C-alpha cells in the first residue's frame, strides 16, 4: 500500500498516480527545486500552489493532497 493510497481514494484518482508523480517530479524528494521555479515533492509552481491552497510546497503530504485535487480537476476536465 502506497503512503498516498488514502488520498488517492479520497479524491477518486487512479491508484498509484501520486506515487508515480512523486517519483518522476522530485525523485522521491531528492530534488525539491527546479530551474523553472517549481518546488517541492510534486513540483508546484507558486500560482498553482496558491490555486490549490498549498501553503508549504515542501511538505510532502500537503503537496500530495494539492496534487490529488489538481489531478481530480484535470480528470474531470479532460
N, C-alpha and C positions, 0 to 999 in steps of 0.2 A: 504494500500500500504506500503510495506516494505521500509525502508530507503535505501535498496540496489537494489531496483527494476530496476532503470535506468542502473545500472552497469550490472546486470544480462541480461537485454535486449541488451545492447551494445555488450556483449561478447557472446550472444547466448547460455547462460546456463539456466538450469531449474529455473523457478520462485520459490523463497523460499529457494534455496540452500545456498546462502550466510547467510541468517538469521539463518538457522538451524546450519550451521557450526559455526557461531559466538556464538550461544547459547551453543553448545557442547564443543567447544575448549576452551573457556575462561569464560563461564558462563556470557556472555554478558559484557565482560570487567572486571569482578570481579577478575579473576585470570590470570594475564598477563605474568607470567613466570613459565616454567615447570622445573622440576629437570633435564631433558634431554638437556636443553638449548634452547628450543623453546620459542619464546617471542611474545607478542602482542595479539590482539584480535583474530587473526586467527592462532596463534601459529606457526610462521615460524621459521625454523632453519636458521642460518646465511647464509649458502651456497644457500639454496633455495631462500631466500630473495634476495640475490645478483643476482641470475639467473633471477629473475623476476623484477629487478630494484627497489626493495623496499628499500628505504633509511631509513625510520623510522618505524620499526616493531610495534611500539606502536600507530601509527596514524591509527585510525580505517578505514578511507576512503581510504588511501593509501594501507593499508593491504587488504581491500576488493577488490580493483582493481587488486592487485597482485594475490589474491586468485581466482578471476574470470579468470584471464589469465591462471593460473595453472589448474583450472578445465576445461577450454576450451581445453587446450593441452591434458589433460587426456581423455576427452571425444572423441577427435579426434583419439587418440592413441588406445583406447580400445572400 
